[in-house]
Amino acid sequence: MRNLLAASALALGVAAPGLASAQDLTVTGGFSIVSRYVSNGFDQTTGAAFQPWVEAEYRGFYLNLWASNTAKSLVGSGAEIDVTVGYRGEIGKFSYDVGYARYYYKNPSVNCCGEQLLTLGYAPTDNLAFSLAFARDPVADYVDTGLTVDVALNDKFGLSATYGSVSNGGVDYWSVGGAYAINDTVSISGSWQDNDVNDGTFVVSLDTAFNIR
């Protein structure tokens, strides 16, 4: 399944106009081309992945669809689709995002699992932000907790670091990297993805985000 914090580098590198607006209905979309799909330090592909997404938001309520090819030899499926619904908002320098994600896999078709999501953010300055994310699977009985620090060095380049842990016999994982905004809709990023079980992997990504409506 998709890493909860995988969008952090994209958020630093590109912000589509209207993406943060919660006053009216907005529809945004985009895609990423990554050298390898990695979730919590575990490879989900043996090579590159194409990851399109689309999101509709109305006054803080949103529906997000995200997809990726996967390696059947690693996850037992050739594709993954994530469906997330939730509500997000801001109070001063604090932000919050409450939602639920369901994960679907194809070939064979599997309605795998779901997670209850909560992300709390704090931005003491325009160039520094912290976020604490929780993902709980009530069936598998685990909680995935991740802390991310984002630093914007200027309006083009930013750095991001994440440390996370999965309860009940899970793993500790971490990543560090940076993103560069080529323009208002396209960014490139690179990050080292690792955990305490496997050897780490360096991932390069080309990310896009744009307004549809």
Buried (B, 14 or more C-beta within 10 A) or exposed (E): BBBBBBBBBBBBBBBBEBBEEBEEEBBBBBBBBBBBBBBBBBBBBEEEBEBBBBBBBEEBBBBBBBBBBBBBEEBEBBBBEBBBBBBBEEEEEEBBBBBEBBBBBBEEEBEBBBBBBBBBBEBEEEEEBEBEBBBBBEEEEBBBBBBBBBBBEEEBBBBBBBBBBBEEEBBBBBBBBBBBBBEEBBBBBBBBBBBEEBEBBEBBBBBBBBBEE
